[in-house]
Amino acid sequence: MPPPSALAIATGAVNRLLKEEASYHKELEEQEAKAKAQEERLRSGQDDEDGNATYILKQQKMVVEQTKGVFKPLRDRIAKAVEKLEDLVASEEKSGTATPEELANAKAALDKAKAEAS
């Protein structure tokens, strides 16, 4: 079995980065829900038997902010990967060395990346 082509590797990189971003979005939603629930418990006076509810809320908010901080560098990495893939698609279309399946996969990854960017 021949090694994967540069086009297949670049396509895989874009797809992996998009999955990673989706995972972080899901994690952010979960962390925000936890922080909101902790805030509600603190307001209602529940779960503060040991007096650390405020500290736990502060920690939850810090986790939310750290998760939000991941998105800008990740978006930059996605943009670079998409740019590289676009260049490879253009060069492969000119040279005709890539298989139609590889080109179709690459274009699908580009379409997905562009759809998620907007």
C-alpha positions, 0 to 999 in steps of 0.5 A: 500500500503506497503512503498517503499523498500530500493531498490526503494528509492535508485533507485529514488535517483539516478534518481533524482540526474541524473535529477538534473545534467541534469538541471544544464547542461542546466542552464549552457548552457543558462548562457554561452549563456547570457554571450556571448551575453552580451560580444558581445553587449559590444564589439559592444557598444550596450546597454551601455546607462547607463554604466553598461554593464561591470558590467552586464557581470561580473555578468553573468560570476560569475553566470557561474562560480557558476553553474560550481561549482555545478558539482563536489559535485553533481558528488560525491553525484551521485557516492555515490548514485550509489555505494549504489544502486549497493550494494542494487542490489547485496544483493537483487539478492542474497536474492531474496526479490525484485520484478523483476520490482524493480531490472529492474528499479534499473539496468536501473538507474545504466546503465543510471548513468554509461552512463552519467558518461563517 
